[in-house]
Amino acid sequence: MIEEAGPEARGESSRTPADRTTSRTVAVWDLPLRLWHWALAAGILAAWFTPTVHDGFHRIVGYTVIGLLAFRLVWGFRGSRYSRFRMVGVRLRAAPRYLWNLRRGITGRYIGLNPAGTLMLVALLASLAVSTITGAMSVTVTFFGVWWVEDTHHYSSDAVIVLVVLHVLGVLLMGLLQRENLIRAMITGRKRIRNRL
């Protein structure tokens, strides 16, 4: 019986094609964007737990979130490459197919936001804008006690919390599917990229 030489003897690697990669990290999220992200997360949580109990603090947090939204709008045009809005339209158009492919675990590899992340960004920013603007309106003389302003503020604030929960679940799911700690990436600003050997 002739024993076939193993792959190492033939000068080949015994690793599967998926194993034949090296990984390194690349800077993706700049410091201003990361600070914005975590400040916004803290602001949303603080706003959620303070209405009617600590109205003064709730109002301050609301104005702070308006300031953070204004910063993000500016940074979407002036920030570093992955902070900019230049790919939003393309990624939004790709979002339905991307979400459909996620059913089979097909994630693709994106350095910045993937299409689902872009969709979440737009939905969160829009919901936060509605929530904060109607919140600010509700404390003015003109709109104080106006039912549609209060209802819109209430429902858009609920929508923000639902989106935040979906965002966190999505980040955890993508981290599992891609075997990457995406929470750490938003802390360090660096994401892992794979190079084929």
N, C-alpha and C positions, 0 to 999 in steps of 0.2 A: 504494500500500500504506500503510495507517495503522499506525503503530507504537504499540503499547499502552504506556501510561505504566508505568514501574516502580513497585514498591511504595513507594519513598521519595517519588516525585512525588505519590502519592496520600495521603501522610501515614502510610503504614504502615511497619512495620519489615520488613526483608528477612530477619531472623533467624527460624529455625524456632522452633516453640513451645518446644522443649527449650532453646533459647538465650535465651528471654525470661525469664530468671531472674537475680536478683542473689543473692549469697551473703553471709552475715555469720556470725560465730561466736557461740556462746552457751556459757556456763559449764555444764558437765555433771558432770564428775568432780571432787569437792572434793579438797583437798590431802591430808587424812588417807587417803582411799581410794586416791589415786595412790601415796602412800608405802607403803601396805599392799600394793598390787599388785606394785610393784617389789621390796619386801623379801621378799614371798612367792616371787617368781620366783627371786631370789637364793638363798633358803633351800632351795627345791626342787632347784636345781642343785647347791648345796653338799652337800645330803644324798645326792643321787644318786651323787656321785663320792667320798664318804668312808667308806662302810661297810667294815668289816673292815680298812681301811687306817689310818684315823684315828678310831677308835671314840669317843674322848672328844669330839672336835669334832662328830662325827656326832650324838652324844647331845645336845649343846648346841643344835645346829641343829634337832633334832627338837623339843626343848622350846620353842625360839623359834617354830617353826611352830605349835605348840599355842597359844602366846600370840597369834599373829597370827590364828588361827582364832577364838579367843575374842573378839578385838577386832572381827573382821568380823561376828560374830554380834550383838554390841552395836551396831555401826555400822549394821547392817541395820534396826535399829529407831530409832536415835537420830540417824543421819547426815542429810545433805542429801537432797533429793528423789530424785535418781537413784542414791543409795547404798542406799535402803531396799528392803526385800523386799516391799513392798505389792503389786507387780504380778507377783510370781513365779508364782502359781497361774494367772493369766490367760495369761501368756506360755508357761508349760509346756504348757497345753492347746492353744495355737496352734502349738507347735513342729513337730508332724508335718506339718501343712499347709504351714508355712513352709519346711521342708526339702524337701518335695515341689516347691514352686514354685521353689526355687533351681535345679532342673534346667533351667528355662527362663530363668534369669537374673533372675527376679522377686524383688527384695529388699525392697520396701517401704522406708519411711524411718522410722527410729526414732531419737529423740534419745538415749535411754538404751540399755540392752541390747535387742537384738532377741530373738525367741523362741529362736533357735539359741544366742545368747550366754547367755541365761538357763539353758537346758538345760546348757550347758557349765559355768556357774557352779555349779549344783547338783551336777553329777556330780563336778567337781573338789573342791568342799568336802566332799562325802561321802567320796570316795576318800582325801582328805588326812586326814580325821577318823579313818577306819579305820586308815590307815597309821601315823599318829602315836600313836594310842592303843595299838595292838598293839606298836608300837616301844617305848613307855614300859612296857608290861606285860612285854615280853621281858627287861627288865633288873631285874625284881623277883624276890625270892626265890621267890614263889609260882609265877610263870609262866616263869622262866628255863629254857630248853631244852624247853618244851612245844611239840610239833610243830605243832599247829594255830595257835598264836600266831605262831610263826616263819613258817609258810607264809602265813598271812593277811597278815602284815606284808610279806613278799616280794612276793606277788601284787598287793596293793593299791598298793605302791610302783611296781611295773611299770605298773599301770593309770594312776597319776598321770602318769608320763612319757608314755604313749601319749596321754592327754588333753591334756597340755601341747603335744605336737606337733600334734595336731588343732586345738587352740586357735590356735596360731600360724598354721597353714595357713588356718584359717577367717578370721582377721583379715586376712591377706594377700589372700585371695579377695574378701572383702567390700570391702576397700580398692580393689581393681581394679574390681569391679562398680559401686561407688558413686563412684569417682574421688575418694577421700578418704584421707588418710593417718591411719589409725586409731591407729597407733603414736604419732604425734605428739600425737594427741588425748589419749592416756593419759599423756603427758608434760606437756602444757600444761593439760589439763583442759577444753579447749574443742573443740566440734565445729561443723562448718559446717552451717548450715541455709540452705535456698534459699527465696527469696520470689519469687512470680510477679510479673512486671511488668505 
